[in-house]
Amino acid sequence: MNDNVNTIDEEQIRTAFWTLSDLVLDLSYAWNSQRKMFHSLPFGQGDHSGFLGTDLVLISRNLAAAEDQVYELEAALDSVLIPQSERQTIYSSEGGMTIEDLLRWLHQFLGDEAKTIAIEGGRNGIQTSLTPTAATLQKLVQSHFSQAENDGYPPGLYAARTQNAAKSLERQLTNLVCLSSRISRSDTPILLNIRTERIADTTSNSDVRIRVEARCLNIRPDNDLVLIAGGETVPSDEDRTSIDGDTITSEFTLSHDLSDCDHRVSVVDGNGNMLTEGMKTTLAVEPSAQFKGASRAE
């Protein structure tokens, strides 16, 4: 290009081109370095330093979607003959509140409180109030609408339309927890939900093997699961824990007396220190069809 520069005007054009090139390169470098701050990352990823203003837009959209889903759930309950008056009498075994109490709390939190906390409280408010409350509501929705059919609850609670609406609400609350935890200042794990599966009895006929899958935010490579059964803390079987994205999967060997009592699952660090409160779960009574009669393939 220098060979084509002859006059002062052409030198000015060349200088302007160099300046523009430097600006574009600097802009490209800055964007490649900071682009991860402008979009939400998958569960379990990110450094909790996202821009509050950017993510607050996503949180606001999620709050609106979750509140709409609460209305959908109320409509589904009305359609299966569980009106507001009856919802005030249906208590959950977990949390000690009625379905109507939970729905009112959801409306209040999703409609006004959460956005006020995020705007006025900033990162501290999101970490100490919004994220824990959203996680609590997610667990309560899961608890209220996953009751066993023999617990004496109205048949409409198990209708497909009710369960679908509840699952959709639970999913929206899970997304809210994910978004809000990304911009908090804490790396503490947050349990979202748990699935248990009885693999098979062991050859001794005195123990049972259980697989537990826990969906969790802020997982670290050295995290593990423990079962709290009958007041006793049971560690996972050695070399039987794996982490895949936002999911920790562990296997446990329990004696028959411990397999029949109440269970809670907690996340621990590499030293065995509990990092989360125990989440209540129900162990599967029978082995799954895939694993019935045999242990997990080595």
C-alpha positions, 0 to 999 in steps of 0.5 A: 500500500505504501507504494501507492501513497504519493500526496499528503491527502493519500497519506492522511487516508492511509493513516485513517485506515491504520487507525480504523484497523487498530480500533476494529482489532481492539474491539474484536479482542475485547468482544472475544474476551468479554462475550461470555459475560453477555449471555447465560451459560449452561448449568454449572458453568460461569464465574458468577460475574455476569453483567447485572443489567444484561442478565436482569432482562433475562430474569425479568422475562423468566419471571413473567413466564413463570407467573403465567405458568402459575395461572395455567396451573390454577386453571388446570386445578380448577378444570379437574375440580380442585377449586380455590376453596379446596386448595386451601385444605390440601397440605403437603407432607413437605413444607407444611403449607397448602397448595393455595398458600404456595400459589399465593406465595408464587404470585407475590414473589414472581409478580413483585418481590423478585424484581424489586430484590434484583433492582434494589438489592443488586448482586447481594440481594440476588445472592441472599434472597432471590436465588434461595427463595426461587430454589425453595419455591422450586422444591415446594412445587416439586413436593406438592405435585409429586405426592404418592397416589395412595396419600389420600389427595384428590384424584385431580392432582394426578391428572395429566393436565395438572402434572404437565402444568406443574412440571412446566412451572417447575422448569421455569423456576429451575431456569430462574435459579440458574439465571440468578445464581450466575450473577451472584457472588457465591459458588455454593452448590444449589440442589435443584432436583433428585432422581433415585433408582434402585439398581438391584439387591447385592449378592449378600441379600442383606443390602440394596444398591441405589443410584442417585442423580442430583441436578445441581448448580455450581458443581465442582470436580471434587463434589460428591453426594451423601445419603442421610438415612435414619440419622446416619450419613452414608457416603457413596460407594468408592469410584461410583460417582460421576459428574456430567454438566449439572448432574452428579450421579452416585451409587450407594449400598444400603442395608435393608433397615436403612433402605426403608427409612426417610432419606435426604441427599446432600452435596459434600466437598472433597473433605466430606463437608456438607455444602447443602441442606439435605433434600428429601427423596423417596427411594425406588421400591423395585429395581428399574427394568433396565437393571432388574436382577443385575448390578450396573455394568462395570 
